[in-house]
């Protein structure tokens, strides 16, 4: 990840937010975090991140509702769901609602890099209006 991407992490676990912040900052990204859905949605609207990571079980409204609101506001936004309790049903629901991918904790960081690269490329293609 050579570019200075803007990443938003919405997770109610401070340790996950801190870990991902450090990881992405070391990769040269600008990172914002939020421990609540409402605050995260506000940051997403104001700061327009390139990619958003959303905990499936974030309190207040849940990750799927956050995903829906993010995609309603910007259908090209790359959103990756993360969860400590992955299920096939949860993954399918997230993908049906527009998530780019679905990761389970503990997160394989090499795979995370691949997901981020793919999500950002896909978002750029959509933003450019290229159909494939």
N, C-alpha and C positions, 0 to 999 in steps of 0.2 A: 504494500500500500504506500506508494510514493506520493500520492496527492494529499492535500490537506482537506480531508473529508470532515464533515460535521456529523457527529454521531450523538444520538440521544438514547440514554438507557433509562427505562422505567421499570424499577424493581423495588419492592418494599424491603429487600434485604440489603442493608448498607454494605455488607461484605462483598456481595456480588457487584454492586455499583462501583465500589472502590477497586476491586480486582479488574473489572472490565475497563474502568477509566485508565488505570495504570497501563494495562495492555495496549489499549488503542492510542494513548498519548505517546507511548514508546514507538508506535508505528507511524507517528507523525500526524495523527488526527486531532481535531478539536472535539472535546468530549463534554457533554452536559449530562447530568444525572437528575433523576427525580425519584423520590420515594413514594409519591402518590399519583394516582391517575389524573386528577384535576390539574395539579401543578404540571405534570408531564404534557398533558394536552395543551395547556397554555404555552409552555416552552416550544412545543412543536409548531404551533400557529405563529408564534412570534419569531422564532429563530430559524425555521425552515431547514431542519437537518436533512442530510442526504440519506441517512438510514436511521431507523428507530428500532430498538430492541425492547420488547414489551413482555413482562412476566405474565403468563397466562392467568395466574391467580392474584394479580395486584388488587388490593382492597379498594373499596368504594364502588367500582362498577365492573371489575373483572377485565381481563385482557382482551377478550373477544369484543366487548363493547368499545374499549379503547381503540382496537384495530378498526372497527367499523367507522368510528368518528374520524380517525386519521385518514382513512381511505376516502371518506365522504368529502373531506376538506381538500385532499390532494391524492387523486387516484394513482398518480405516478410514484408516490412516496414508497420507498422500499421499507417494509416492516417485517421484522423477524421475531417470531414468538419464541420465548424461552420458558422452560418449566422444569420443576423438580419432579413432577409426577406425569410423565409422558404417557399418553394413550393413543391408540390409533384413532379413536373417535375425536379426541382433542386436536390431533394433527389435521384430520380431515376437515373439521369445522374451521380451523384457522385458515387452511388453504382455500376453502370455499368462500371465506370472507375477505380474501385478498392478501393473505400473508405470503411473503416470498418464500419463507422456509420456517421450520419448526425445530428447535434445538432442545435437547434435554440436558439437565445439569447432572453431574458435572460436565462442563462443556469441554470438548476436545478443541484446543485452541488452533491446531493446524486446520481442522475442518472449519472452524469459525472464520479463518482467513479466506478460505475458498468460498464460503457462503457470502461473506461481505463482498468479495470481488464480483461474484455472480450477481448479487442483488444490485450493486451499484451499476454494473453494466446494463442490466435489464432496465433499471429506472432511467438511465440515460437514453436508451433506445426508445422507450415509451415516450419520454419527454420530447424527443426529436420527431415523434410521429411516424417512426419507421415500423412497418408491419412485417412480421415474419411468420 
